[in-house]
């Protein structure tokens, strides 16, 4: 564990101290930071994958109905219904 010092606006500090149970502030901030870092990583992954899907490679998934059929098949049979 490392101790870090952060500076917060007065209103945020006050709200944290009024809403988070005494003795749980570090755990609360740790969880909030982990979640936010997860969102940042997810955004980077989505950006990196942008353009990877090509409609011509998936002619069987062109409409919302195709997608519903695909997901239903996965849920019912557990198999990847490619090209049906």
ZISUL-V894592 format. One record per residue. NEAR is the number of other ideal C-beta (glycine too) atoms within 12 Angstrom. Layout:
near=NEAR
near=NEAR
//
This chain:
near=6
near=6
near=6
near=10
near=6
near=15
near=8
near=15
near=10
near=10
near=10
near=17
near=16
near=12
near=14
near=21
near=18
near=12
near=14
near=20
near=12
near=12
near=9
near=15
near=21
near=19
near=15
near=19
near=20
near=18
near=15
near=21
near=16
near=14
near=14
near=14
near=14
near=14
near=14
near=14
near=14
near=14
near=14
near=13
near=13
near=14
near=12
near=11
near=11
near=10
near=9
near=12
near=12
near=10
near=13
near=9
near=12
near=18
near=13
near=19
near=24
near=16
near=13
near=10
near=12
near=19
near=16
near=14
near=19
near=24
near=16
near=16
near=20
near=16
near=13
near=11
near=13
near=9
near=12
near=14
near=21
near=13
near=12
near=16
//
